[in-house]
């Protein structure tokens, strides 16, 4: 039997339409969903592992015929409180330590991609499945600020979340954009993918990342580890990682990939951080050979 709960999503849900004007790229918008999925898995990894669930699978499917985007995961899923927070504007998660610290990813990215989106989720061990749909055009036209959350019974073995976006306004056109999405998602989630814990698919393509090799020359590996701290604005910032020389150079691979909380926030092939005072002009050997991975973290000064 369906159980319906009305959720006030103040401010007026028509405000969600403003998100469509954000300066996103498809790969960054999709990454918002993957962030939520991976963080859900990591937050509850011990509990899932205790029941024999050792890996997470995230499937991103774009139907080029109907222009419908679907993101499915088998992570921990959500009960009512988290589900309501996920679809409500200005409702950040309780913990600020994860990849989804601001709690804006799902509704922002979904509203950027299309005018209608839905969320369905079941928490691990729960018998409740929740569903809601957000139709931005209808909400704006009727000046509504509430949506219905429908709860139904389900098998307690179910868990995970499904996001479906239709009436797409940012279509993924052509193999070039598809290839770019795959390439950059592979780079962003390289550590997740290479850990063996996380599987990400785009349509029927499994994502993977081949680590870049360092130059071996004169019995030496041309790589230097880094780990230092500095204080700024009453916080201690830590930078940890490495810099090296590419064994097989290339302008797209060179540069620094910047990490936060285990995933790339700046970087990817042809997207790496290349400050000119280090890399000089695009034609310089440095711009084709120097690379590295830098992890950033911070804490309040004592």
C-alpha positions, -999 to +999 in steps of 0.1 A: +000+000+000+013+035-009+019+060+018+022+096+007+040+123+026+039+159+014+074+176+016+078+214+018+109+222-003+111+259+004+121+281-013+095+277-041+106+247-062+106+269-093+139+282-080+153+248-091+150+261-127+178+286-120+202+257-117+199+251-154+219+283-160+249+271-140+282+269-158+284+231-155+298+205-179+281+171-183+310+152-167+309+174-136+272+171-133+273+133-135+302+134-110+278+149-084+257+118-086+287+095-084+300+115-054+267+107-036+269+070-045+305+065-035+301+085-002+271+064+007+291+033+002+322+045+021+300+058+050+285+023+055+313+002+041+318-018+073+281-026+077+278-036+040+310-057+042+297-075+073+268-088+051+292-099+023+288-067+001+323-058-008+319-036-038+298-007-052+285-005-087+273+028-102+257+026-137+253+058-157+230+052-187+221+077-213+195+067-238+204+086-270+170+078-286+148+092-258+174+115-241+168+101-207+196+099-182+195+073-154+220+068-126+217+036-106+237+025-076+237-004-051+251+017-023+235+020+012+204+039+001+183+063+021+156+062+047+130+090+049+151+116+067+181+114+043+157+110+013+139+143+022+172+161+027+185+149-006+157+165-026+151+196-005+169+228-013+192+243+014+193+211+034+230+200+037+240+166+052+248+164+089+284+154+082+307+178+064+334+152+060+323+136+028+324+143-009+288+156-008+295+180+021+272+208+008+242+186+000+235+204-033+248+179-058+217+158-066+191+186-070+216+210-086+229+185-112+195+169-119+179+204-124+208+214-147+204+184-169+166+184-173+132+198-164+119+166-148+137+142-125+129+115-100+146+097-071+139+062-058+158+048-029+158+020-004+181+018+026+200-014+033+180-035+057+148-014+053+115-025+040+106+010+028+112+022-007+107+059-014+100+077-046+094+113-056+093+133-089+102+169-094+087+185-125+103+220-125+080+234-152+048+224-134+061+236-101+070+269-115+038+274-134+016+265-104+039+283-079+042+252-057+067+246-030+059+210-021+063+176-036+049+142-027+071+114-014+056+080-020+066+051+003+059+015-005+069-018+010+099-037-005+121-067+001+147-059+028+174-073+006+170-043-018+193-013-013+205+016-035+192+046-054+179+053-089+179+088-103+160+094-136+162+126-156+139+134-185+129+164-206+167+168-209+179+203-217+216+195-218+217+167-243+247+144-246+253+147-284+277+125-303+306+102-296+330+130-288+310+142-257+304+106-246+341+099-249+350+130-229+326+120-201+341+085-199+377+099-200+371+124-173+351+102-150+378+076-152+403+103-142+382+117-114+375+084-098+408+067-106+415+057-070+381+043-065+383+023-097+418+010-090+409+001-054+388-027-067+359-015-044+341+006-070+328-002-104+315+026-127+298+020-160+287+044-187+261+026-208+278-007-216+314+005-210+332-003-177+354+025-166+391+020-158+422+041-153+457+032-163+482+049-140+508+071-157+543+056-155+573+076-142+605+079-162+632+053-154+666+067-163+702+062-150+690+037-124+666+062-110+628+067-109+622+104-116+595+109-089+596+129-057+572+125-028+557+157-012+542+163+022+540+198+037+517+221+056+510+259+057+487+281+076+461+304+059+430+321+072+432+304+106+434+269+091+463+245+085+464+233+050+482+200+041+495+191+006+506+155+001+514+136-031+542+134-057+556+151-088+575+132-115+585+130-151+562+110-174+577+079-189+556+085-220+550+122-222+521+141-237+505+175-233+472+160-222+487+138-195+511+164-181+502+187-152+489+182-117+458+163-107+444+179-076+426+156-051+402+162-023+388+134-003+401+108-026+388+120-059+401+145-085+385+179-082+408+196-107+424+176-135+420+149-160+434+145-195+437+180-210+422+194-178+452+192-154+464+221-134+493+238-151+504+271-135+524+290-161+552+299-137+560+262-134+550+248-168+558+278-190+545+278-225+525+249-240+554+241-263+579+237-235+592+202-226+579+208-190+544+211-203+547+177-219+566+158-193+560+171-157+530+156-139+519+148-104+491+141-079+485+164-050+460+157-022+446+188-003+432+187+032+427+213+060+420+216+096+414+245+121+445+259+136+449+250+173 
